[in-house]
């Protein structure tokens, strides 16, 4: 199986950077977290929806983030779940006072 990556240890960060660069009209990077958020998030009066999981099937979770879809996505390393801290940071970035699912 062929893989396209520079360094395995930098895979997650480089993937996030590239994905946000390609879709910057829809997404923004969540600072200090392995996540992205929809540009309109957080939406006042709406419950935010955060999706996430391991980053082995790219861009599975980030592909679900956008207007009318999930508010944000968080990923872990290849085939590893994101940490609770990462999920918390992404959830806080899109929380508008109406809750986060």
C-alpha positions in Angstrom: 0.0 0.0 0.0 1.3 3.4 -0.9 1.2 6.3 1.5 1.8 10.0 0.9 3.3 11.6 4.0 6.5 13.5 5.0 7.1 12.2 8.5 4.9 9.7 10.3 5.3 11.6 13.5 4.0 14.8 11.9 1.1 13.2 10.0 -1.8 14.4 12.0 -0.6 18.0 12.2 0.3 18.1 8.5 -3.1 16.6 7.5 -5.0 19.2 9.6 -2.9 22.0 8.1 -3.5 20.8 4.5 -7.2 20.2 5.0 -7.7 23.7 6.4 -5.7 25.2 3.6 -7.8 23.4 1.0 -11.1 24.2 2.6 -10.5 27.5 4.3 -13.7 29.0 2.9 -15.6 26.5 5.0 -13.4 25.6 8.0 -11.0 27.1 10.6 -8.4 25.4 12.7 -9.1 25.1 16.4 -6.1 26.6 18.2 -4.1 24.2 20.4 -6.2 21.2 19.4 -6.3 18.6 16.7 -9.6 19.9 15.4 -11.4 22.1 12.9 -14.6 24.1 13.2 -17.1 25.3 10.7 -16.6 29.0 9.9 -20.1 29.8 11.3 -19.5 28.0 14.6 -20.5 28.6 17.3 -24.0 29.5 16.2 -26.0 31.4 18.9 -28.9 29.4 20.2 -27.9 26.2 18.6 -26.5 23.0 20.1 -23.1 22.3 18.7 -22.3 18.9 17.3 -18.7 17.6 17.5 -17.7 14.5 15.6 -14.4 12.7 15.8 -12.2 9.6 16.0 -8.9 8.2 14.7 -7.4 9.7 11.6 -6.8 6.6 9.5 -9.7 7.0 7.1 -9.1 10.5 6.0 -10.8 12.8 6.0 -13.7 10.9 7.5 -14.6 13.2 10.4 -13.5 16.5 9.0 -15.6 15.8 5.9 -18.7 16.0 8.1 -17.9 19.5 9.3 -19.6 22.5 7.7 -22.8 24.5 7.4 -25.8 22.3 8.0 -23.5 19.5 9.2 -21.4 19.1 12.3 -20.0 22.2 14.1 -16.6 20.7 14.6 -14.4 17.7 14.3 -11.5 16.3 16.3 -9.1 13.6 15.4 -6.4 11.5 17.0 -3.4 9.9 15.5 -3.7 7.2 12.9 -6.2 4.6 14.2 -6.2 6.2 17.6 -9.0 8.2 19.3 -8.3 11.8 20.2 -7.6 12.5 23.8 -10.3 13.8 26.2 -8.3 17.1 26.4 -8.4 17.4 22.6 -12.1 16.8 22.4 -12.7 19.2 25.3 -10.8 22.0 23.5 -12.7 21.5 20.3 -16.0 21.4 22.1 -15.2 24.6 24.0 -14.3 26.3 20.7 -17.9 25.8 19.3 -19.9 26.0 22.5 -22.4 28.9 22.4 -24.3 28.4 25.6 -26.8 26.0 24.3 -24.7 22.8 24.8 -22.5 20.5 22.9 -23.2 17.0 21.7 
